[in-house]
């Protein structure tokens, strides 16, 4: 069974000079093939997002601008990660519950995923998640 210990920060390559920084994300940088990406923006300062789990989908969460905290639980253990660097991403494997909390004003969150959107892959109620974890 996957636990919060499977989550980890992945440092992405980044290159810079006086003109700024560039962070390419190649398939060999991640533990999954990227099939979808989306980003969250115009989030009010202090707001929370997320609060769900995926049955099969892997994710990499990156703070492109600003900061926020990612709380991850396996139903028993909880870990928190502060995301504030555009060249670091948090890898979250499937079957873990995650919430994004305490966004700074103007923050932008980029999420790369292993699967296309599928509502059936989501577990949106924590009570349903607890039942799911018992049968996994």
C-alpha positions as CSV (number, residue, x, y, z in Angstrom):
1,X,0.0,0.0,0.0
2,X,1.4,3.4,-0.9
3,X,2.2,5.7,2.0
4,X,3.1,9.4,2.4
5,X,6.8,8.2,2.3
6,X,6.4,7.8,-1.5
7,X,5.9,11.5,-1.9
8,X,9.1,13.4,-2.7
9,X,10.4,16.7,-4.0
10,X,11.9,16.4,-7.4
11,X,14.5,19.0,-8.3
12,X,14.1,19.9,-12.0
13,X,17.0,21.1,-14.2
14,X,17.1,24.9,-14.5
15,X,19.4,27.2,-16.4
16,X,19.9,30.9,-16.0
17,X,21.8,34.0,-16.8
18,X,21.1,37.7,-16.4
19,X,18.0,37.3,-18.6
20,X,16.3,34.9,-16.3
21,X,15.7,31.2,-15.7
22,X,14.5,28.3,-17.8
23,X,13.2,25.0,-16.4
24,X,12.6,22.3,-19.0
25,X,10.7,19.2,-17.9
26,X,11.7,16.1,-19.8
27,X,10.0,12.6,-19.5
28,X,13.2,11.2,-18.0
29,X,13.0,13.7,-15.1
30,X,9.7,12.2,-13.8
31,X,8.5,8.8,-12.6
32,X,5.6,8.9,-15.0
33,X,4.8,9.9,-18.6
34,X,3.0,13.3,-18.7
35,X,-0.4,13.1,-20.5
36,X,-2.0,16.3,-19.1
37,X,-1.1,19.5,-17.5
38,X,-3.1,22.3,-15.9
39,X,-2.5,25.3,-13.8
40,X,-4.3,27.1,-11.0
41,X,-4.2,30.9,-10.9
42,X,-6.0,34.0,-9.6
43,X,-6.3,32.2,-6.3
44,X,-7.0,34.6,-3.4
45,X,-4.3,34.8,-0.7
46,X,-4.9,32.3,2.1
47,X,-7.2,30.1,0.0
48,X,-7.3,26.3,-0.2
49,X,-7.7,24.0,-3.2
50,X,-7.7,20.3,-3.8
51,X,-8.9,18.0,-1.1
52,X,-9.1,14.8,-3.2
53,X,-7.3,11.6,-4.1
54,X,-6.7,9.8,-7.4
55,X,-7.1,6.0,-7.8
56,X,-4.6,5.7,-10.6
57,X,-3.2,9.2,-11.6
58,X,0.3,10.3,-10.6
59,X,1.0,14.1,-10.2
60,X,3.8,16.5,-10.0
61,X,2.8,19.8,-8.4
62,X,5.0,22.9,-9.0
63,X,4.7,26.4,-7.6
64,X,5.5,28.5,-10.7
65,X,4.9,31.8,-8.8
66,X,4.4,32.5,-5.2
67,X,3.9,29.8,-2.6
68,X,1.5,27.3,-1.0
69,X,1.6,24.3,1.2
70,X,0.6,20.7,0.1
71,X,-0.7,18.4,2.8
72,X,-0.7,14.7,1.9
73,X,-2.1,11.8,3.9
74,X,-2.5,8.1,3.5
75,X,-5.3,8.1,6.1
76,X,-2.8,7.4,8.9
77,X,0.3,9.5,8.3
78,X,0.3,13.1,7.1
79,X,3.2,15.1,5.6
80,X,3.3,18.8,4.6
81,X,5.5,20.4,1.9
82,X,6.0,24.1,1.3
83,X,6.1,24.8,-2.4
84,X,7.9,28.0,-3.3
85,X,10.4,27.2,-6.1
86,X,9.6,27.0,-9.8
87,X,12.4,24.4,-10.3
88,X,11.1,21.9,-7.7
89,X,8.0,19.8,-7.9
90,X,6.2,17.5,-5.4
91,X,5.6,14.0,-6.7
92,X,2.4,12.5,-5.4
93,X,1.6,8.9,-6.4
94,X,-2.0,7.6,-6.7
95,X,-4.1,6.7,-3.7
96,X,-2.9,9.5,-1.5
97,X,-5.2,12.4,-0.3
98,X,-3.8,15.8,-1.0
99,X,-4.9,19.4,-0.3
100,X,-3.3,22.6,-1.4
101,X,-3.5,25.2,1.3
102,X,-2.5,28.8,2.3
103,X,-1.8,30.2,-1.2
104,X,0.1,33.4,-1.3
105,X,-1.6,36.2,-3.3
106,X,-1.0,35.8,-7.0
107,X,0.4,32.3,-6.7
108,X,0.4,30.0,-9.8
109,X,0.3,26.2,-9.4
110,X,1.3,24.0,-12.3
111,X,0.2,20.3,-12.2
112,X,1.5,17.6,-14.5
113,X,-0.4,14.3,-14.5
114,X,0.0,10.8,-15.8
115,X,-3.5,10.5,-17.2
116,X,-6.1,12.5,-19.0
117,X,-9.0,13.9,-16.9
118,X,-11.3,11.1,-15.8
119,X,-13.9,11.9,-13.1
120,X,-14.0,8.2,-12.2
121,X,-10.4,8.4,-11.0
122,X,-11.2,11.0,-8.4
123,X,-12.2,10.4,-4.8
124,X,-13.7,13.7,-3.6
125,X,-15.0,12.9,-0.1
126,X,-12.6,12.0,2.7
127,X,-15.1,9.4,4.1
128,X,-15.1,7.7,0.7
129,X,-11.3,7.9,0.7
130,X,-11.1,6.1,4.0
131,X,-13.3,3.3,2.7
132,X,-11.2,3.1,-0.5
133,X,-7.9,2.8,1.5
134,X,-9.3,-0.2,3.4
135,X,-9.8,-2.2,0.2
136,X,-6.7,-1.2,-1.7
